[in-house]
Amino acid sequence: MLGPHVVGVRVVVRRLVRGETGPSGGPAMTDLLGMCEAFGDGVVVVRPETGVPVTIPLDDVVSGKPVPPRPSARDRVPARTAQLRGFALFPDLVTGEVGAWVLRDSATATARRANSVLAFGPSGVDDDVERVVAHYRRPVAAVLAGSPEDARLTGLGWVPESHEADTLFQVAGTAQVARALRGVDDGEVEVTEDDGLGVARVGEAASGVAAHDQDWVGFRSLEVSPAHRRQGLALRVMSALVGWGAERGATTAYLQVLADNAPALALYDRLGFRTHHRYRYLVPATVR
């Protein structure tokens, strides 16, 4: 599975270690993972993730194959951690703990992610569900789709909070988004700060909100009035907000969108956003 076609591709190569004996008494072997830089003239050259390129004689190659690219650092961030970054979008958010679960309450926001328990992963406490039900007038739980918490709450009689599709948490590099928006004129977009949030507006026609936390910038409430749609205003607002986040050192951008919102997904795909994780909201059947 090795050859000139793997140059520029991430590969793993198993090779002999000359002069050494393996645990079974036979030849010693070792694996090398990295980017294939050259193949030919009797050698394969592999650059590991750290260190200098390694030249391996083809006679020493036992086996090898291409492997998928290493996920980016932002893709390796756990879903729960990504959700915690999103708390910055709601400045008045009050949080509490039920073990590892996070109670979320906002006096001003109506969004479910600001008024529900983040139940990503086991809570670690026995009476977690009872404590969630006691905390909220209308209990809502955010769970990863298909997770053990999803199955557990469903088994206890919890049902989807609405008929809406699952929510997709999407991420992209701010530099990648900025490149995709190159040429978009955001000169008419007014960007102000309100309670630490970046608020972008094009008069009464379009608006959006951004929040910065560490090196992440998130977006919500991207809206264009019906009379002004299909004029590129959403791109102008997004361009201004991405610039606002980049000025504050953000390298990762994120947003959340319903899985059946085809127009929005098409737009975000063009900007470089990819789904990091999918989650849904559940409520006890008695409060739906």
HELIX and SHEET records of a PDB file:
HELIX    1   1 PRO A    4  VAL A    6  5                                   3    
HELIX    2   2 LEU A   58  ASP A   60  5                                   3    
HELIX    3   3 ALA A   79  ARG A   85  1                                   7    
HELIX    4   4 GLY A   86  LEU A   89  5                                   4    
HELIX    5   5 ARG A  112  ALA A  114  5                                   3    
HELIX    6   6 ASP A  128  HIS A  135  1                                   8    
HELIX    7   7 PRO A  148  GLY A  155  1                                   8    
HELIX    8   8 THR A  174  ALA A  180  1                                   7    
HELIX    9   9 PRO A  226  HIS A  228  5                                   3    
HELIX   10  10 LEU A  233  GLU A  247  1                                  15    
HELIX   11  11 ALA A  262  ARG A  270  1                                   9    
HELIX   12  12 ALA A  285  VAL A  287  5                                   3    
SHEET    1   A 5 VAL A  54  PRO A  57  0                                        
SHEET    2   A 5 VAL A  43  PRO A  48 -1                                        
SHEET    3   A 5 PRO A  27  GLY A  40 -1                                        
SHEET    4   A 5 ARG A  10  THR A  21 -1                                        
SHEET    5   A 5 VAL A  61  PRO A  66 -1                                        
SHEET    1   B 6 VAL A  94  VAL A  98  0                                        
SHEET    2   B 6 TRP A 101  ASP A 105 -1                                        
SHEET    3   B 6 VAL A 117  LEU A 118 -1                                        
SHEET    4   B 6 ALA A 141  LEU A 144  1                                        
SHEET    5   B 6 ARG A 274  PRO A 284 -1                                        
SHEET    6   B 6 TRP A 158  PRO A 160 -1                                        
SHEET    1   C11 VAL A  94  VAL A  98  0                                        
SHEET    2   C11 TRP A 101  ASP A 105 -1                                        
SHEET    3   C11 VAL A 117  LEU A 118 -1                                        
SHEET    4   C11 ALA A 141  LEU A 144  1                                        
SHEET    5   C11 ARG A 274  PRO A 284 -1                                        
SHEET    6   C11 THR A 167  GLY A 173 -1                                        
SHEET    7   C11 THR A 252  LEU A 258 -1                                        
SHEET    8   C11 TRP A 216  VAL A 224  1                                        
SHEET    9   C11 ALA A 206  ASP A 213 -1                                        
SHEET   10   C11 LEU A 197  VAL A 202 -1                                        
SHEET   11   C11 GLU A 190  ASP A 194 -1                                        
END                                                                             
